[in-house]
Each structure stands twice: as C-alpha cells, then as structure tokens.
Amino acid sequence: MVRRRLGTALIAGTLLAGLLPGGAAAEPRAGGLIDRDEKLAGYVDPGWYRDNVPFVDLPDATVEDTYYYRWRTFKEALKYTGPDDGWIVSEFLGPVGYSAPGGGISAAAGHHVYEGRWLRDTRYLDDYLDYWLSGSGAGPKPATEELNPNTTDWAHQYSFWIADAVVARASVDGRWDRAAAELPALEEQWHGWDPQFDADLGLYWQTPVWDAMEYTASSYQSDDPYHGGEGFRPTLNAYQYGDAKAIASLLRRTGDDAGAADYERRADQLKSTVDEKLLDDGFYKHVMRDGNPDRTPISDREQMGFVPWYFGMAGPERAGAWDQLTDPEGFAAAHGPTTVERRSPWYLHEAEEGCCRWSGPSWPYATSQTLTALAKLLDEQPAQRHVDRQDYYELLRGYALTQRKDGEPYVAEAHHPDEDRWLYDSPGHSEDYNHSTYTDLVLSGLLGIRPQQDDTVRIAPLVPGDWDHFAVEDVAYHGHDLSVVWDRDGRHYGTGAGLRVLVDGAEVHRQDDLAPVRLPVAGRAPDLPEQVDDLVNADGEGFPTATATYSGEGDEPGEAIDGQDFHLDRPGTRWTNHGSPNAIDHLQVETAEPIDVSDVRISFYDDGGEVRTPDSYRLQYRRGAEWVDLPTSPPVPGEPARVRPDPPVRTDALRITPERADGGAVGITELQSWRTTT
C-alpha cells in the first residue's frame, strides 16, 4: 500500500461540530476581500474552516501558510470523547500512557484555550474547560512518580494557567456569565496548589518536569535531572499570579468586591516576592528549594524567565531582561529562541540523546509563551526601548520557518536552534504536535486584535513598518463579525487607504496609520445547542461496537468511531479495506440500545494513493431482520458526506458500504450519528 503524508494537494482536515445541527455562532459574513477558496485549496472539509476560523491575507506567505496549517493541526486535535465529557483538545494525536481519562494532558491546556478562543463554535472550549474544571480532567489521579507524586488530581498533574485562560476566552466571545459561573471550580483549582506554597518564603515551588520541562539547566543541577530540581520558579508563580488576577476580575463582575480584593492582595504579594527572590541580574530565575538555605538563584537564564510578562506581572523597570532575547549569547537563534541562554554551561547538554531535553533546543511551547509575553509588553509598555514590533515579527517569522519539514508546514516536539531539523520527532507520536500556539500569535499579536474585558476591542498591530497591506476577516468577537483591513495607499484592496475596521460588514472606523485604537463592540456569542454522537466509542470498551467484512493492516473498524478524525498516514485513525480479496466491503456499527438517527456524517479517507474517496456508498439501518437503505448522494473528494433522514429512523445498527468503480480500496476516518439534546 502506498502511504504518504498528504501535502498541498490534499491537506488533512476533520469532520467536526461545525456541521452539527444548530450551526455555528453568528454565521460568518459572506463575501469580503479574502478569497476563501484560494486560502483553503487542498484542505479537507473546507466548510469547517469557513464556519469557524478567521481568515487572514498577509504579504508574508510563510507566516500565512503556517497560520492555516496550524488551524488544521488544532482541528486534528479536537477529540469527541462521548456524552459525559464531550470535546477535548488533545496534545498528541495518538494515545499516551500518562494522560487523563479521555486523553487530556493539562500541560498545554492554557495554550489550547488561547488558540481555540477564536473558533466561532463555542462548544469545543465549553466542553474542554468543563473537562478540566468539573469533568474527568478534574478527577482523582494516582500520586505516583510517573504521574506526579505531589498532586492527586489530573488538573494538577502539570502547571497551567486555567483562570487566566477562561478570562482570555471570555474576552473574545463576551460570555462573561458563563465564565463567572466557573468561579467555584476556578477557586478550587487555584487553591489546589496550596500544598506547594512555602508560606515562609511566600512562593510556590514546582518540579521542572511537572512544569513540562524535564532535563533543564535547573534540574541538571540536582541529583535527578529527570524528576528532580524542585524549586521556586517564574512559571507556576506567574501562573498563580495571572489566575488570581483573573479570579478577582470575575468576582468583581458578581459584585464580590471583598473576595476580589483578597485575590488582588495575594497577586500583589506574589509579584513583590517574585521580584525580591527570583530576580537576579535583571532576569527571573529558578531558585533551588533543597540544599539552598540562602535561596540563591541559579546562575543560568532560562527562557521561562520571560513568562511573568505573559500575565503583566513584571513592571516597566524590568524590561531590560528582553535584551537577552536578541543577544547572540542569550536566547537568539535562527530557529529559536533557545530554552536556556547560550552562555550557560548546560546549553544543549545531552540534547542529542533523545526527548526531551530543555537545555537549549527550540521548544514551540516556550516560544509561544515568549511571543505572547512580548506582544503584551509591546502593547502595555510602549515606552520601553529594549524590543520593538520588528523584533516581534522576526521572532514570529522565525517560528513559522521552524515549523517546516521537507518543505511543508510541520510541527513536532522540539527543533535544533541553529540547524534546520527537528530534534524530537518520533514517528507515529510527534506529528502535528499540539503543544503550543500560533494562530493566536498572528491574530492577537501580529495583527493586533487585543481582546478586552469590556464592550470594546483594541486594535494595535505589530506588523513591520514596510507592510503595505494585510486583512483579517470573519473574527467572531463579542457575538459580531469583526474585520480589520490595512491598505497603505488604497491600491491593494481598492476600498480606500489606511486602516479600516468593520463590524458585521459595516465600516465603523478609518484612520491613516497603524496607531492603536480602541473601539466599541458590545455583545456576546450565542449559546449553542448541545449535541451527542451516538456512535462514538473513544476508549474501545463495550458499546458501540464496529466490525467490518475486511480490514487493512492496522486499520481497525473501531478507529472509525474513536472520536478522532484526521487524515494523516501516521499516526492513523481510520478503517480501510486495503488488500481485501472482496469485491466490496462494509463497516457496521451496533449500539447497546436503539438510537434515533437524524444526522449521519461520514469522513472518507483518501491518501492520494491506493485508498481513495469512493464513487458511491450505501448507508443502511437495521429494522428487525432486514437492512433498509437510506438515500445518499455521491461523495465529493475532500468533503464530508452527510445523510439526514426525515423523519429520523430508530435502529440499533448502521452499515455503510463504500464502493469505487475500479474496485480499489476505500476508507473511513470517522462515522458519526449526531442528535441535539438541548
């Protein structure tokens, strides 16, 4: 069988809830300046992108191509786990042994929320946040060395910034009532780190590996470079600061000024103590917890020292730290930034010995944090002179160029800082690794759509001074459709010179330059009906069950109902009949109890080689002892097929028989039967 990664001819996609009954939030505006067909050429399920993501038109093809690719990788990571937890955002496309039930890993959950907040369909993140705050992701975890011996629930397996992310998300969709409703769980999550708070010092400690940073310059200076090096770190302390500020903001919305003041006081104390204890030579550093009675910081600067700016924790007087970002002996690199400064004796220590060493390799997770922090610094502290918007663009462009393999967009776990190669890229494991942000960096950073906690939006682009045009359309913001267009002389788009801001297609502001501006945009995204896929079986246990008359090697029937829908060769999530001796084959799914079938989706697998989209297919449901046909239409390559019986049919089994006229192999990445529950 010819199996290859899909290139530009057929870029992988997913059949997901953009097609669910009830539609998406506030239909994107038709038309516009950007040619959607051109931007989506070769993408599977282009309708999902049209329904969900903002479209950009940029003069830098590398930054733009990576933008659309990263929406594809995010889409691949959307996993429907079943009616209890619904949608989650996965880190790896395949299973790993240390994840929470359903496959969630909290380490990059903050990144996932920042990235996914721009999706028009709010149900993905509604489910995902509930998963970590009250669902399986908040459930009990063994306190073992392999799963973090210091904590007892999955949401505290790794450090992350959930309350800040909730507020960042609500700043885009305007659904503050929903965000405030999460307050009890957010406060419980915040206090879940109390056992790691040193009251005498006034700081939280963390083990680097549970910051998702094993084998670091700090942990190498302990007796256990993998699971050792406990210390007081800029990361968890900044996360707790950001979360305290976010909780305070939500409490004020509910009228609890006293509660808000308490969290603000805690945040201020953390800020003061972090400045006092973790600052050394103008940079935030790791301070060893054990064997360090004087609480002396380590000598090495690590990239995590930029994290306090992510949350607005560092004052203007600290901005000199950013000189290290562009210093050739600091963090600067062609494929950087590096995770530890080059002058450190631990730089690239053991980096070639296998994943994962954060002793210098370029790490998308940390690059995302640094770029987010840099954008916030440039927006909120414009008077500083250490870095500027050209630095932001060059770092973002370098990040985009790093996300390449064999000339195609690609992201894995870590990249060599100076050479054009991925250091940590395990086949069947690291592909399209969803552990960082990129689209958010383009939208909120480069193009300057700065979400606000009131009924406004701030537009403050960080594009290079020589850009003569850019456009972003279909931004779902506060329940409206927001567009920003820059055309220096009016000749590129032909709609007038300068910066134009449109809301729901109507121009609300125009100016000659790219100076920051704040504009009113009041409203909220609508709440959408909940849906359930009655055919999903994410863990493979019990019902529903999937069987087939023949299955290709490694392409098991259960993978067509596992809640994941992506079109990569490796890892795979599909059933095929490749190699079958039969003229035709069928896939059959049986449920424990009869279900009402009203909306069936089929995502056909097409590898561009031996497994291709069928020319036709039969979809049947079982009625007693007979199989009854449902009306179907010939599938269109690259687009999901959909069958909507009217009236719905009740059955305990569905059977699909795809067929090619030439008798070749066919495949299905996901077979779903959706129904609305609310």
PyMOL commands that set and color helices and strands:
alter all, ss='L'
color gray80, all
select helices_A, chain A and resi 17-19+36-39+46-52+61-77+101-103+106-116+123-133+136-138+154-156+162-173+176-181+183-191+194-196+208-211+219-221+234-253+257-277+303-310+316-325+351-353+364-380+389-402+439-446+557-561
alter helices_A, ss='H'
color red, helices_A
select strands_A, chain A and resi 55-57+78-80+87-89+197-198+203-206+231-232+279-280+283-284+287-288+404-405+408-409+414-415+422-424+449-451+456-459+469-477+480-487+498-503+506-511+517-520+531-533+545-548+575-576+587-597+600-604+616-623+626-630+641-643+649-659+667-676
alter strands_A, ss='S'
color yellow, strands_A
deselect
rebuild
show_as cartoon
